[in-house]
Amino acid sequence: MPTQKRRHSKSRVGSHWHSRKLRQPALSTCPQCGALRLPHTVCTGCGSYKGSTVLTEKKKEKKRA
């Protein structure tokens, strides 16, 4: 396995990792309900994607004791 010939400085290593910083995700609004969502994903508020309803809400039934 090859080994390095010279040691890289801390600033050179830091500049390599500089582009991998955490960034805010790009958010867009849902055209149907107006909730914030990630682009190209199903809306968690209304369950729509590209103008059609993909997910439906599940109603929880109460357990009778």
N, C-alpha and C positions, 0 to 999 in steps of 0.2 A: 504494500500500500504506500502511495507517495506521501512524503512529508513536506512541510513548508520549508523554504530556504531561509526566510527572514520573518520576524514577528511583525504582525500588523499593529499599527498604533490604535489607541482607543478611539480617536476621532474617525479613523478610517472604518473601523468596525461599526461605530455608531452611525455613520452615514449610510452604511449598508442596511441597517435596521430602521432607518428613518422613515422609509416609505411604508413600513408595516404598522404604522400607528393605528389606534382605534379611531374610527370615524363615525359620525352620526349617520344612521340609516336614512336613505331617501324615502320620505313618506309622501303619499298622495291621498287625496280625499276620494271617498267612494261616491260615484255619481248618484246612487240611489238613496243612501241613508246619510251621507256626509261624514261618516266616521273616518279617522285616519287609518291607513293601511299601507302595507308594503306594495310596491308596484308588481304587477304580474302574479298576484296571489289572490286567493278568495278572501272576501271581506269577512271579518269575524263578527261584525255587527249584524248584518242582514244575510250573509251567506251567498252573496251574488258574485259572479265573475263574468265579465264582458257582457253585461246587460241581462244575463239569465240567472235564475236562482239555481244554485248547485247544491247547497246544503240546506236542510230543514232543521228546525229546532226540535229537540227531543223534550217531551214533557215528562217531568218526573212524577211518578205515581207514589202517593203516600202509602206506606205499609200499614196495614191494620193489625193491631195486636190482639 
